[in-house]
Structures are given as C-alpha cells and as structure tokens.
Amino acid sequence: MSSRTKTLYIIGNGFDIHHRIKSSYRDFCNWMYENNPAVVDQVNEIYGVCTEEWWSDFENQLASLDAISYATQIASENQPDLLSDHCDRMWNDAQIEVEYQLESVYSELRDCFHDWILQLGKPDIESKIILETENAIFINFNYTKTLEEIYEVAPNKILHIHGCVDIDEEFILGHGECEEDLRELNRFDVPKPSECLSDEELIDFYQEMADNGPELHEQWAIDAAISGVASQQKPVKRLMHQYALFFDSIKDVESIKVYGLSLSKVDMPYLEYFVRKFPSAKWEFSDYDDENKKIIERFCQDNNLRSSNIIRLEDILINKR
C-alpha cells in the first residue's frame, strides 16, 4: 500500500445493491423464509412476530428484544419448586433456559447469514461507476469482492473490516447498543410514592412494589436476556484496535467518499475517526433517492465538515444508460 493516499473510499451495502447484487436485508428475509423457515419461527417465538420491516433492519433489530416480557414468560414456565422432595425446578432454571434459547437462535442466525452471503450472485459489470483507484484505499463493510472482481482493485488496498467470502472465518455482524443502554431500555418503571403518604402508607406502598416486582428467578432470567442481546453488539472498538496499523498507514487523504453506507449508529466511530484524522478532507456521500439525506446532513453539521456533497451512484456510471 502506498504511503500517500489521495482518496479514501468507505464502502457499504448500497454499493453492492447498486451493482445488482441481491444483498439487502429484505433479500435475506426472503431467503430465510424459503430456506430456513424453522429458524424464522425460532426468531418469531423469541422476538415476537417479526415483519418484513423487522428483517429489513435485521442487524439493528437484534437489539430490539423486549427482555422483560420474554424472560418473564420463560420464568412463568420455569417456576422454582424448592418445596418438592425431588427439587425438580431450581431458581436458575429460567436463566438457563433463556441462555440456551438465545445462544441457539443467534448461532442459527449467524450460520444462516453466512450461508446467504456465500450464495450471493456476481456484480453487474454494466453498473460500474467511476472510481479513482490510483492512490486510493478502500475500507469495505461488505463481505463480497465487487471491488476486486470488476474494478480490479488490488487486495492489499482493501480492508474487508467485517470479513470476506474468500476467508474461512465467521462474518462480523451485530447491533450498536451497549449493555448499559439495553438495561436502560429494559428497566422496570417503578412509580414514585406520593409526598403526602404517611409512614404507614409508605410501608404499604413499598411492600406492594416488592410484591409486584420481579422475583429472584425472574430477575436472573431478565439479566440473562439482556446479557444475551448485549453479546450480539458489533465489536467496533475491538475492530478499530485490531486494524489500527492499517488506519494509521493511511496518509495525506484529500477526499473521503462514502458510497452505499447507511450511516447507522454502529458505523459512526469509523467515520468520526477519519473526520478527526483528516479535518481538511472533502467528503462525498452517495444516497439513493434521498433516503439518507437528512442523516448525512446531520452528520456533516455535527462534525463541522467544511466541504461535502451528496451524489447518486447512478449519476457517475462509466457507461451512462
């Protein structure tokens, strides 16, 4: 890789979709219903009936589990039975069941996702756009080899930050919520007592709260559910540390082009890193039919980008249709 890099490309899934690869999460949804209906049923049982809209935002929706409702239901089916001579049901049965179900469904989903990626078709060469491959480096959030196959970009100029189809390893996917945020989203709303209650009434109030709050086995199950969902967070900090040498080696960038990236919460640390590293760079974002225009404009405003513009990939086709 050259020590001087005029252009940094940050490539997201919209880039592959532009090249006629059926790699949207809606395509994943259709493939799942056709090839893995049992796993879809498993997801529905845990998350509730997941609509096409749920699947269209698949990775982010992994954080959407109502941990309290889900874990409470599991707890009701696994009540401790310590008075029994045989002691068949223990306090942690619900917790164990939650851990088992979530580990199972996440493992199945990751296997399915891997299989789906491997069967994706080839990019459409007629959809090629103008890319400045000389003195350029690419950070590719996709798992495919579109850049290598139809743009002939050298592999040493591309970082497949979430994995690649020709590497025998698990693809990285996940949501953007940390465990602390998930616990905040899944906390019990405990009402506050009125200031006019007497001491005796306060005692009754807190006793009622204790009686109606989660029992120990329910709380353990809820904690297990939140921890299970948190385990599916995309490891952005680890990845940035893992590829720190690659990031540090990128020098003298004049232009940063973000093509096909949705600018979701989980992707922001990467973009903000390059804002800080190259404060004078000119930014260019692709957007399909103004779907992300407001998000892009907010990002530019929040990061005080001095120079930026928004394009459509269709407008920079090599062979205009």
C-alpha positions as CSV (number, residue, x, y, z in Angstrom):
1,M,0.0,0.0,0.0
2,S,1.3,3.4,-0.9
3,S,2.2,5.8,1.9
4,R,0.3,8.5,0.1
5,T,-3.4,8.1,-0.4
6,K,-5.3,10.9,-2.1
7,T,-8.7,9.2,-1.9
8,L,-10.3,7.0,0.9
9,Y,-13.4,5.1,-0.1
10,I,-15.7,3.8,2.6
11,I,-18.0,1.2,1.0
12,G,-21.3,-0.1,2.3
13,N,-24.0,-2.4,1.2
14,G,-25.7,0.1,-1.0
15,F,-22.7,-0.2,-3.3
16,D,-23.3,-3.9,-3.8
17,I,-27.0,-3.3,-4.3
18,H,-26.2,-0.7,-6.9
19,H,-24.3,-3.5,-8.7
20,R,-27.4,-5.7,-8.8
21,I,-26.3,-8.0,-6.0
22,K,-29.4,-9.1,-4.0
23,S,-27.7,-8.3,-0.7
24,S,-30.4,-6.2,1.1
25,Y,-31.8,-7.4,4.3
26,R,-35.1,-7.8,2.5
27,D,-33.4,-10.3,0.3
28,F,-32.1,-12.0,3.4
29,C,-35.7,-12.1,4.7
30,N,-37.0,-13.8,1.5
31,W,-34.1,-16.2,1.5
32,M,-34.7,-17.1,5.1
33,Y,-38.4,-17.8,4.6
34,E,-37.6,-20.0,1.6
35,N,-34.6,-21.9,3.0
36,N,-34.8,-21.7,6.8
37,P,-38.4,-21.4,7.9
38,A,-37.7,-23.2,11.2
39,V,-35.2,-20.5,12.2
40,V,-37.7,-17.8,11.3
41,D,-40.2,-19.5,13.6
42,Q,-37.5,-19.6,16.3
43,V,-36.9,-15.8,15.9
44,N,-40.6,-15.1,16.0
45,E,-41.0,-17.1,19.2
46,I,-38.4,-15.0,20.9
47,Y,-38.8,-11.6,19.4
48,G,-42.5,-11.7,18.6
49,V,-43.8,-12.0,15.1
50,C,-41.1,-10.3,13.0
51,T,-42.4,-8.4,10.0
52,E,-40.7,-7.7,6.7
53,E,-39.8,-4.2,8.2
54,W,-38.1,-6.0,11.1
55,W,-36.0,-8.1,8.8
56,S,-35.2,-5.1,6.6
57,D,-33.2,-3.7,9.5
58,F,-32.0,-7.1,10.7
59,E,-28.8,-6.2,12.5
60,N,-30.2,-3.3,14.4
61,Q,-33.3,-5.3,15.3
62,L,-31.2,-7.8,17.1
63,A,-31.2,-5.3,19.9
64,S,-35.0,-4.9,19.9
65,L,-35.9,-7.9,22.1
66,D,-38.3,-7.0,24.9
67,A,-36.1,-8.7,27.5
68,I,-38.6,-8.2,30.4
69,S,-41.6,-9.7,28.5
70,Y,-39.6,-12.5,27.0
71,A,-37.8,-13.5,30.2
72,T,-40.9,-13.2,32.4
73,Q,-42.7,-15.6,30.1
74,I,-39.8,-18.1,30.4
75,A,-39.8,-17.6,34.1
76,S,-43.5,-18.3,34.4
77,E,-42.8,-21.7,32.6
78,N,-39.9,-22.5,34.9
79,Q,-41.1,-21.6,38.4
80,P,-38.8,-22.8,41.2
81,D,-40.2,-25.8,43.2
82,L,-37.9,-26.0,46.2
83,L,-40.6,-27.4,48.4
84,S,-40.7,-30.6,46.3
85,D,-39.0,-33.6,47.7
86,H,-37.3,-34.1,44.3
87,C,-36.5,-30.4,43.9
88,D,-37.1,-30.7,40.2
89,R,-37.1,-27.0,39.4
90,M,-34.4,-24.7,40.7
91,W,-34.1,-20.9,40.9
92,N,-31.8,-20.7,37.9
93,D,-33.9,-22.9,35.5
94,A,-35.4,-19.9,33.8
95,Q,-32.0,-18.2,33.5
96,I,-30.5,-21.4,31.9
97,E,-33.5,-21.7,29.5
98,V,-33.1,-18.0,28.4
99,E,-29.4,-18.5,27.8
100,Y,-29.9,-21.7,25.9
101,Q,-32.6,-20.2,23.6
102,L,-30.7,-17.0,22.8
103,E,-27.4,-18.8,22.2
104,S,-29.3,-21.2,19.9
105,V,-31.1,-18.6,17.9
106,Y,-28.1,-16.4,17.5
107,S,-25.9,-19.3,16.4
108,E,-28.5,-20.4,13.9
109,L,-28.9,-16.8,12.5
110,R,-25.2,-16.4,12.1
111,D,-24.9,-19.7,10.3
112,C,-27.8,-18.7,8.0
113,F,-26.3,-15.3,7.4
114,H,-23.0,-16.9,6.4
115,D,-24.7,-19.3,4.0
116,W,-26.8,-16.5,2.5
117,I,-23.7,-14.3,1.8
118,L,-21.9,-17.2,0.2
119,Q,-24.7,-17.8,-2.3
120,L,-25.0,-14.1,-3.5
121,G,-24.6,-13.6,-7.2
122,K,-21.9,-11.7,-9.0
123,P,-21.9,-7.9,-9.5
124,D,-23.3,-6.5,-12.7
125,I,-20.4,-5.1,-14.8
126,E,-22.8,-2.7,-16.6
127,S,-23.3,-0.9,-13.3
128,K,-19.7,0.1,-12.9
129,I,-19.2,3.6,-11.7
130,I,-16.2,6.0,-11.9
131,L,-13.7,5.1,-9.1
132,E,-10.4,6.7,-8.7
133,T,-8.4,3.6,-7.9
134,E,-5.0,5.1,-8.3
135,N,-3.7,6.5,-5.0
136,A,-6.8,5.2,-3.3
137,I,-7.5,2.9,-0.4
138,F,-10.8,1.1,0.5
139,I,-12.5,0.2,3.7
140,N,-15.2,-2.2,2.7
141,F,-18.0,-3.1,5.1
142,N,-19.3,-5.7,2.6
143,Y,-18.3,-9.3,2.6
144,T,-18.2,-9.6,-1.2
145,K,-15.4,-9.0,-3.7
146,T,-17.1,-6.5,-6.0
147,L,-14.1,-4.2,-5.9
148,E,-11.7,-6.9,-6.8
149,E,-13.9,-8.6,-9.4
150,I,-15.0,-5.7,-11.6
151,Y,-12.7,-2.8,-10.6
152,E,-9.5,-4.9,-10.3
153,V,-8.5,-3.2,-7.1
154,A,-5.5,-4.9,-5.5
155,P,-6.4,-6.9,-2.3
156,N,-3.7,-5.0,-0.3
157,K,-5.6,-1.8,-0.9
158,I,-8.9,-3.1,0.6
159,L,-9.7,-3.7,4.2
160,H,-12.7,-6.1,4.5
161,I,-13.4,-5.0,8.0
162,H,-16.3,-7.4,8.6
163,G,-14.9,-10.4,6.8
164,C,-14.8,-11.6,3.2
165,V,-16.2,-14.5,1.3
166,D,-12.8,-16.0,0.4
167,I,-11.6,-16.0,4.0
168,D,-12.6,-19.0,6.1
169,E,-13.9,-17.2,9.2
170,E,-17.1,-16.0,10.7
171,F,-18.6,-12.8,9.3
172,I,-18.9,-10.0,11.7
173,L,-22.4,-8.6,12.3
174,G,-24.4,-7.2,15.1
175,H,-26.3,-4.2,16.5
176,G,-24.9,-1.0,18.0
177,E,-26.4,-1.0,21.5
178,C,-24.1,-1.5,24.6
179,E,-25.3,-3.5,27.6
180,E,-25.8,-0.3,29.7
181,D,-28.2,1.1,27.1
182,L,-30.0,-2.2,26.8
183,R,-30.5,-2.3,30.6
184,E,-31.9,1.2,30.5
185,L,-34.3,0.2,27.7
186,N,-35.4,-2.8,29.7
187,R,-35.8,-1.4,33.1
188,F,-38.9,-1.6,35.3
189,D,-40.7,1.8,35.6
190,V,-41.2,1.9,39.4
191,P,-43.7,4.6,40.4
192,K,-42.7,7.1,43.0
193,P,-44.7,7.4,46.2
194,S,-46.8,10.5,46.8
195,E,-45.2,13.0,49.2
196,C,-48.4,13.1,51.2
197,L,-48.3,9.5,52.3
198,S,-47.9,8.7,56.0
199,D,-45.2,6.5,57.3
200,E,-47.6,3.6,57.5
201,E,-48.8,4.2,53.9
202,L,-45.2,4.4,52.7
203,I,-44.5,1.0,54.2
204,D,-47.6,-0.4,52.5
205,F,-46.5,1.2,49.2
206,Y,-43.1,-0.3,49.2
207,Q,-44.4,-3.7,50.3
208,E,-46.7,-3.6,47.3
209,M,-43.9,-2.7,45.0
210,A,-41.8,-5.6,46.4
211,D,-44.8,-8.0,46.0
212,N,-45.4,-6.9,42.3
213,G,-41.7,-6.7,41.3
214,P,-39.8,-9.5,39.7
215,E,-39.0,-12.5,41.8
216,L,-35.4,-13.7,42.0
217,H,-35.7,-16.3,39.3
218,E,-37.4,-13.7,37.0
219,Q,-34.7,-11.1,37.6
220,W,-32.0,-13.7,36.8
221,A,-33.8,-14.6,33.6
222,I,-34.1,-10.9,32.6
223,D,-30.4,-10.3,33.3
224,A,-29.6,-13.3,31.2
225,A,-31.8,-12.0,28.3
226,I,-30.2,-8.6,28.4
227,S,-26.7,-10.1,28.5
228,G,-27.5,-12.4,25.6
229,V,-28.7,-9.5,23.5
230,A,-25.7,-7.4,24.5
231,S,-23.4,-10.2,23.4
232,Q,-24.6,-9.5,19.8
233,Q,-23.2,-6.0,19.8
234,K,-20.9,-5.4,16.8
235,P,-17.3,-5.2,18.3
236,V,-16.4,-1.8,16.8
237,K,-13.8,-0.8,19.4
238,R,-12.1,-4.2,19.0
239,L,-12.0,-3.9,15.3
240,M,-10.6,-0.4,15.3
241,H,-7.9,-1.6,17.7
242,Q,-7.3,-4.8,15.6
243,Y,-6.8,-2.7,12.4
244,A,-5.1,0.3,14.0
245,L,-1.9,-0.2,11.9
246,F,-4.0,-0.2,8.7
247,F,-5.8,3.0,9.8
248,D,-2.5,4.6,10.8
249,S,-0.9,3.8,7.5
250,I,-3.5,5.9,5.6
251,K,-1.8,9.2,4.9
252,D,-2.4,12.5,3.1
253,V,-6.1,11.9,2.3
254,E,-7.7,14.8,0.3
255,S,-11.0,13.2,-0.4
256,I,-13.2,10.7,1.5
257,K,-16.0,9.1,-0.4
258,V,-18.7,7.2,1.5
259,Y,-20.6,5.0,-1.0
260,G,-23.5,2.9,0.0
261,L,-23.2,3.2,3.8
262,S,-26.3,3.9,5.8
263,L,-24.5,5.9,8.5
264,S,-26.1,4.0,11.3
265,K,-25.1,4.5,14.9
266,V,-22.8,1.5,14.9
267,D,-20.8,2.9,11.9
268,M,-20.2,6.4,13.4
269,P,-17.0,5.7,15.3
270,Y,-15.2,4.8,12.0
271,L,-16.4,8.0,10.2
272,E,-15.7,10.2,13.2
273,Y,-12.2,8.8,13.4
274,F,-11.4,9.9,9.8
275,V,-13.1,13.3,10.5
276,R,-10.5,13.9,13.2
277,K,-7.6,12.4,11.2
278,F,-8.3,14.4,8.0
279,P,-10.0,17.6,9.1
280,S,-9.4,19.3,5.7
281,A,-10.6,16.4,3.5
282,K,-13.5,16.8,1.1
283,W,-16.4,14.4,1.8
284,E,-18.7,12.9,-0.7
285,F,-21.7,10.7,0.2
286,S,-23.9,8.6,-2.1
287,D,-27.6,8.5,-1.4
288,Y,-30.3,6.6,-3.2
289,D,-33.4,8.7,-3.8
290,D,-32.7,10.9,-0.8
291,E,-33.2,8.0,1.6
292,N,-30.4,9.2,4.0
293,K,-30.2,12.9,3.0
294,K,-31.2,14.2,6.5
295,I,-28.8,11.7,8.3
296,I,-25.9,12.8,6.0
297,E,-26.7,16.5,6.5
298,R,-26.8,16.0,10.3
299,F,-23.5,14.1,10.3
300,C,-21.9,16.9,8.3
301,Q,-23.3,19.5,10.6
302,D,-22.4,17.7,13.8
303,N,-18.8,17.2,12.6
304,N,-18.4,20.6,11.1
305,L,-17.4,19.3,7.7
306,R,-16.1,22.2,5.7
307,S,-16.6,20.6,2.3
308,S,-19.1,17.9,1.4
309,N,-21.6,16.9,-1.2
310,I,-24.2,14.2,-1.9
311,I,-24.4,12.2,-5.2
312,R,-26.3,9.3,-6.7
313,L,-24.2,6.3,-7.9
314,E,-26.4,6.2,-11.0
315,D,-25.0,9.7,-11.9
316,I,-21.4,8.5,-12.1
317,L,-21.8,5.4,-14.2
318,I,-19.0,4.8,-16.6
319,N,-21.4,4.0,-19.3
320,K,-24.4,6.3,-18.9
321,R,-27.6,4.4,-19.7
